Amino acid sequence: MEVTGMVTAEQQRQFDEQGFFLLPDFFPADEIDALRGRIDHFAEAHERQLQESGREGISRPKEISFTAHLAEQDPEIMKFVAQEKFVGITSDLLHDDISLYWDQSVYKKPEAKRDFPWHQDTGYTLTDPAVYITCWLALDDVTLENGCIWVIPGSQKQGVIEHTDTDIGKQCYFGPDPGTAVPLKKGGMVVFNSLLFHRSGPNVSSTVRKGYVIQYSVAHARHGVTGEPFNRVVVARNGQPTLV
């Protein structure tokens, strides 16, 4: 497997020990503005749908919306998530060919006064192998006030944890550890292990908190229960982009 050199030795150490690392100012403002404009189109349509039909899974009208599979609907978004920056990071961390496993915008509205609970991304769908990479990208400044994410460093070492269904989402941790806040400026990103415990705080600001979650797995990943292959779009082979 070719190593791209995108992930530094220190970032690899942080990923192994703490389960995450930060990439401040990873994308310039103009690139994020263009991406956010495209994502807004889908997120706003989804919000209108939620207000007409009501709650959909963990998406709640006027509170929080998870709008999925944007890249497959927009060639420019697909080009963004398949670019060399993401290929390099994920190839270096997973040491294999890479597929786009999942992507979704997460828009937390000012009305969302509740946390989104502690969970592992694998708590929603178990994968085989269980570890994949989540890239949480700030489309605007993400702060303590508007509901940035929090992580529990090192929690990924516990492996796959059973999750409990709650009214606001699956939850894997009910203990006293408050975690570590991860505020981000627009264009900043946190990269973390899919087994890392994370949550987001309430949005007590007057604006929508906008994030874009992009997840990458090894290309041969399967459903952890059924064994069925996911057959997602392959974005990297031998550390090189396949789509751009």
N, C-alpha and C positions, 0 to 999 in steps of 0.2 A: 504494500500500500504506500503510495507516494505521500510524503509529508509536505504540506504547503508552506509551513512556517508562519501561518497567520496567527496561531496561538503561541504566545510566548511561554517560556519555562515557568515563569511566575504565575501566569494565568492557569496553566495546567496544574500547578501545585494547588492553587486556590480551588480549582474545580474538583480536584481529587479530595482535598481535605474539607472544604467548606460546602462544596456542591454548586458553587456559582462564582462568576466574576463579572465585573462591570466594564462596559465600553462607553465611557463618556464621549459625547460629541462624535459619535460613530458615523453619523450621516449629516451632511450640511442642511441648513434650514430650507433651501430652495427645493432640494430633493424630497424632504419630508413634506413640505407644503403640497407638492404635486401628488405625492402618494396619498396624503390625507384627503385631498380633494376627491380622489377616486373612491377611497374607502367611505367617505361621507355619503356618497351616493347610495351605496348599499346599506349602510347603517341607518340612514334616514328612512329608506323604504321599509326596512325591517321594523323600525320603531312605529311607523304608521300601521303596519300589519299587526303589531302587538297591541296597539291601542284599539284596533278594531276587533281583534279576536281574543285578547287577553293573554295571560301567561303562556309561555312556550318553553317547557323544560325549566332551565335555570334563568331564562330571560324573562324579565318582568317589565311591563310597560311603565314608562316614566321613572324607572329605577335603574335597571342595568340590562344591557342587551349584548348578546354574544352572536355575532353575525359571521357565519362560517363559509369556507370554501370560496373565498374572494378571488384567489389567484386563478382558479379554473374558469372563472367568469370574465376575467379581464386580462388580456394579453400583457398589458403594461405592468399590472401587479405581479403576474407570473414572472415577467422579466426581472422585476425587482427582487423577488424571493429566490430566484435562481442565479443571481449574480455571484461573481467571484468571491466577494466578501463572505457570504454565507457558506459557499462551497468550501472555502478554506477553513473556516472555523469548525464546521461540522465534520469535515473529513479528518482534520487533525484530532478531534475529540473521539470520534467513533472508529477511526481506522478501517473504513470500509466504504463501499459505494453507498450513496446517500439518496434517499427519497424525501420529497416533501410529504410529511405524514399528515399535517393538519395546519390550517391557518384560520384565524378569526380575529375580527376586531372586537374589543371589549370597551363599550362606552358606558361609563358609570355616571348617571345623571345626578344633579344636585339634590334630588329628592331621596337618593339612596343613603339613608342614615345608618345603615347596618354594615358591618363587615361582610366580606365574602369569606367563608370560613377556611380554616387550615385544611389543606388537602395536598395530595400528590397528583400530578397530572395523570399518572397511571391509575389513579383511583376511579377515573371515569371510564376508561377502557384499558384493560390489561393487555399489554403487548408482549411479544416474545421475539427478541430479548426485551426485558422490562425497561431498560434504560434507553431513552432517546433525549434529544436536545430541544429545550424550549428557549426561544429568543423573544424576549418581551421588550418591544420597541415603543418608546414614548413619541406619540404623534404631536403632543403639546407638552409643556412642562408638567411633570407629574410630581405632586407635592404631598406632604403630610395632610394638608388641608383638603385636597381634592381626592384623596384615596389611593396613594401609592401602594405598591406591594410591600409586604414584609416577608422575611424568610427566617428559618431557624437553621443557622449554619451547622453543617455536619449531619443533619437529620437524614440525608439520603443514605447514610451508612446503615440505617435500620432495615433497608430493603422494602419490599412491598408491604404496606400496612392496610389492614382492613378499614374500610370507610363506613361511616354511618350516614344514612340519608337524613338531612334536616330540611326545614322549610326553605332555606336559602341556598342549599347546595350540599354536596357530600363533605364530610368532615372526618379527618383522621387523627386529630390531636385536640384534646380538651384540657391540657395541662396549663400551668401558670406561666410558662416561658413566653414573654411578650414578643420575642423575635427581634430581628434587626430590620429597620426601615430601609427601603431602597428608593429614595427620591431620584428622579431623573430629569435632566433638561431635555427639551425637544431634540430628537435625533440621537439621544443616548439609549443604551440598550443594556439589559442584564441577560446573561447567558446562564442557564442553569440545567441541572440534571432533573429529569422527569420524576425522580423519586424525592426531590427536595420538598419539605413542608413549606408551603407558602400560602399567604392570604392577602387580601387587600382591605384597607381601612375604609371607613365611611367617607362619602363626599359631602363635606359641610361647606363647600365653596358655592359660588354662584354660577359656575360654568361646568360643562361636561368634561369629565376626565376621559381622555382618548388614548387607548393603547392598541397595539397590533401584535398579536401573538402568532409566531411562526415556529412550527415544530418540525424537526427533521429526525428521521429514523434511518437505520441501515436499510438498504434496498430490499433485503430478503425478510423483513419483519413480517410477523404473522399475528393474528389475533391470539391473545394469550389463553383463551378458553376453547375456542373452536378449532384453532390451528389453521384457519383459512388465511391465505396470503392477502395482504392489503392491496397490492397492485396499484400503488400510488405512482405519481410522476417521478421518474428518476432525474435528479438534478446534478449528480456528480458520479463520475466513474474514474477510479485511479486518481482522485484528487483534482480532476479537471471538470469544469462545467460542461453539461451536455446540451443545454438549451440556449446559451448565449455565447 
